[in-house]
Amino acid sequence: MDIERFIAALEQVAPPELAEEYDAGRIGLVVEGREEIGTVCCALDATQKVVDAAARAGADMLVVHHTPLWSPVTTVRGPTSRLLRTLLAADMNLYVMHTNFDHAEGGVNDVLAARLGFTGVERMAAGLVGDCSLDAEEIARRLPGGGIRVYGEVGTIRRLAVVGGSGFDPDLIREAAGLGAEAFLSAELKHSVARASSIPCLEATHYALEAPAMEALASRMGWHYIPDPPHVVVVP
């Protein structure tokens, strides 16, 4: 398939207009390679390990959720230089679908909701609220990456809010509570936000919340998924 047709197909999956403003210039084709696309790899992050694995697989395209070029590049040295050398030497394209995939149907939050068995789903500004019957232990079991941290007292949660990635925003928490959420699941929780929250906060890792959607996308599209979980150890 030529790259223009391939990109058009990706834009059907995650329309660029769904992306948040801060993603401008950071999604879509961020590194250009060959024009014919045959072998496609997919991962959450374009880490060196992932890019090396994609190169060994002979990938023409690597599709990721997080761009490795978030800040403007003014020098090409160190890890950035090594990563770009690997991509360019392999003539590999790198395509990013970030907040547009968060908001898309079948995207990050929809996959999370399916994993947690949500019914009665309502959409928030940047996530979902759904009915369930889960305790914290069962939520942790259904997510990859080993455990969650719980701020507040929870038993069986009958209605849960989820925001993939870093979603602990006070406005979102208030929105979720207004939709009947009894707890809020996301990543990267600040102490001040946890203390001010009107409902318990369940903190998973960024990887645990977003990698399942990229794996599901790879399965759906017939791509090769490359797992690369961070090494996280919880010390009691």
C-alpha positions in Angstrom: 0.0 0.0 0.0 1.3 3.5 -0.8 1.8 5.8 2.2 -0.9 8.2 1.2 -3.5 5.5 1.3 -2.1 4.2 4.5 -2.2 7.6 6.2 -5.8 8.1 5.0 -6.8 4.8 6.6 -5.1 5.9 9.9 -7.0 9.2 9.8 -10.2 7.2 9.6 -9.2 5.4 12.8 -8.1 8.6 14.7 -9.2 11.8 12.8 -6.6 14.5 13.4 -9.3 17.1 14.2 -10.0 15.2 17.4 -6.6 16.0 18.8 -6.1 18.6 21.5 -4.5 21.9 20.5 -1.2 21.1 22.2 -0.7 18.2 19.8 -0.5 20.5 16.8 2.6 19.5 14.8 3.2 16.5 17.0 0.8 13.9 15.4 0.6 12.3 12.0 3.8 11.4 10.0 6.6 12.8 12.2 9.5 10.9 10.5 9.3 10.2 6.7 10.6 7.0 5.2 9.8 4.8 2.2 6.6 5.3 0.2 5.4 1.7 0.0 4.0 0.2 3.2 4.0 -3.5 3.8 5.2 -4.5 7.3 3.8 -2.3 10.1 4.8 -2.3 13.8 2.9 -0.7 16.6 3.8 0.3 20.1 2.9 2.8 22.8 6.2 4.7 22.8 9.0 5.0 20.2 11.7 4.0 22.6 15.1 2.9 21.3 14.2 -0.7 22.2 11.0 -0.4 20.1 12.6 1.2 17.2 15.4 -1.4 17.2 12.8 -4.2 17.2 10.9 -2.6 14.4 14.0 -2.2 12.3 14.9 -5.9 12.9 11.4 -6.8 11.8 11.9 -4.9 8.5 9.1 -2.5 9.3 8.2 0.1 6.7 6.0 2.0 9.3 6.0 2.3 13.1 2.8 3.6 14.6 3.0 4.9 18.2 0.8 6.8 20.6 3.6 9.1 22.0 5.9 11.1 19.8 9.6 10.9 20.7 10.0 14.6 19.5 7.7 16.4 21.9 10.0 19.5 22.3 11.4 21.4 19.3 14.7 19.8 18.2 17.5 22.3 18.1 20.4 19.9 18.3 20.6 16.2 17.2 22.7 14.5 19.8 22.6 11.7 22.4 19.5 9.5 22.5 17.6 11.6 20.0 20.5 11.3 17.5 20.6 7.5 18.0 16.8 7.1 17.6 16.7 9.2 14.4 19.7 7.4 13.0 18.0 4.0 13.5 14.7 5.2 11.9 16.4 7.0 8.9 18.9 4.2 8.3 16.0 1.7 8.1 14.0 4.1 5.8 11.2 3.6 8.3 8.2 5.9 8.7 7.1 7.0 12.2 3.4 7.9 12.6 1.9 9.3 15.9 -1.7 9.2 17.0 -2.0 10.8 20.4 -5.0 12.7 21.8 -6.9 12.1 18.6 -6.7 8.4 19.4 -7.7 9.1 23.0 -11.0 10.7 21.8 -11.7 8.4 18.9 -14.3 5.7 18.9 -12.5 2.4 19.6 -9.5 4.4 21.0 -7.7 4.5 24.3 -10.7 5.3 26.6 -13.1 2.9 24.8 -10.6 0.0 25.1 -10.2 0.8 28.8 -14.0 0.8 29.3 -14.3 -2.6 27.5 -11.5 -4.1 29.7 -13.4 -2.9 32.8 -16.7 -4.2 31.6 -18.5 -0.8 31.5 -22.1 -0.5 30.7 -24.2 2.7 30.7 -21.3 4.6 29.3 -21.3 8.4 29.1 -18.6 10.5 27.5 -16.7 13.3 29.4 -14.6 16.0 27.9 -11.6 13.7 28.0 -12.7 10.3 29.2 -15.6 8.0 30.0 -17.9 7.2 32.9 -19.5 3.8 33.1 -21.4 1.4 35.3 -19.4 -1.5 36.7 -19.1 -3.7 39.8 -15.4 -3.7 40.6 -13.1 -3.3 43.6 -9.6 -1.9 43.4 -8.0 -5.3 43.3 -10.0 -6.4 40.3 -9.3 -3.2 38.5 -5.6 -3.7 39.0 -5.9 -7.3 37.8 -7.4 -6.2 34.5 -4.6 -3.7 33.8 -1.1 -4.6 32.7 1.9 -3.4 34.7 1.3 -4.4 38.2 -1.0 -2.6 40.6 -2.6 0.7 41.3 -2.5 3.3 44.1 -5.7 4.2 45.8 -6.3 7.6 47.4 -9.4 7.5 49.5 -11.5 4.6 50.8 -13.2 2.4 48.2 -15.1 -0.9 48.3 -17.1 -2.1 45.3 -17.2 0.6 42.8 -20.5 0.8 40.9 -19.7 3.7 38.6 -16.2 4.6 37.6 -14.6 7.4 35.5 -11.6 6.6 33.4 -9.2 8.9 31.5 -6.3 7.3 29.7 -2.9 8.8 30.3 -2.4 11.8 32.6 -6.0 12.8 33.4 -6.2 13.9 37.0 -7.6 17.3 36.3 -9.8 18.9 39.0 -12.4 20.0 36.4 -12.6 16.4 35.0 -13.0 15.0 38.5 -15.8 17.4 39.1 -17.4 16.5 35.8 -17.1 12.8 36.6 -18.6 13.2 40.0 -21.5 15.1 38.4 -22.1 12.0 36.2 -22.3 9.8 39.2 -18.8 8.4 39.3 -17.8 7.0 42.7 -14.1 6.9 41.8 -11.7 8.2 39.2 -9.0 6.2 37.4 -6.1 7.8 35.6 -2.3 8.3 35.8 0.2 10.8 37.3 -1.7 12.1 40.2 -0.6 15.2 42.1 -0.8 15.3 45.8 -2.8 18.5 45.8 -5.4 17.1 43.4 -5.8 13.9 45.4 -6.4 15.9 48.6 -9.0 18.1 47.0 -10.9 15.4 45.1 -14.5 14.8 46.1 -14.2 11.1 45.1 -11.4 8.5 45.5 -8.6 8.6 43.0 -7.2 5.4 41.6 -3.7 5.9 40.1 -2.4 3.4 37.5 0.7 3.9 35.3 0.5 5.8 32.1 1.6 2.6 30.3 -1.1 0.4 31.9 -3.9 2.7 30.8 -2.8 3.3 27.2 -0.8 0.3 26.0 -3.9 -1.9 25.8 -5.4 0.3 23.1 -2.3 0.2 21.0 -2.2 -3.6 21.3 -5.9 -3.8 20.4 -5.3 -1.6 17.4 -2.4 -3.7 16.2 -4.6 -6.8 16.5 -7.4 -5.2 14.6 -5.2 -3.9 11.8 -3.0 -7.0 11.5 0.2 -5.3 12.6 3.0 -6.5 14.8 2.7 -5.2 18.3 5.9 -4.5 20.3 5.4 -4.4 24.1 7.9 -2.3 26.0 6.6 -1.9 29.6 8.6 0.3 32.0 10.4 -1.5 34.8 8.3 -0.5 37.9 8.7 -2.0 41.3 6.4 -1.1 44.2 8.3 -1.2 47.4 6.0 -1.6 50.5 
